[in-house]
Amino acid sequence: MRDIPISGRMFYSPDEIAGFLGVHRSTVDRWSREGKLIAPEKVGSRVLYSVADFEAWAANPSKKAA
């Protein structure tokens, strides 16, 4: 897995998030839409997840995502 640096911030791809969670990418997309996972950010034409936001969520996944 690799972090994607953009403008001094680090991001994960949806596939990386799926790998961390052991689920299919479509599950990551659905959980994001349903508020069960952090919301992705649109960076140019890419949909990415902030490393800091994901790590905070992963530390307490039972807390509702913002």
Number of C-alpha atoms within 10 A of each C-alpha: 10 9 14 15 12 9 5 7 11 16 23 21 20 20 16 18 20 17 14 11 13 11 12 13 17 12 14 24 16 12 15 16 13 12 12 17 22 22 21 21 12 10 11 7 6 11 14 21 23 20 18 13 17 20 11 13 18 15 9 11 14 10 11 11 18 11
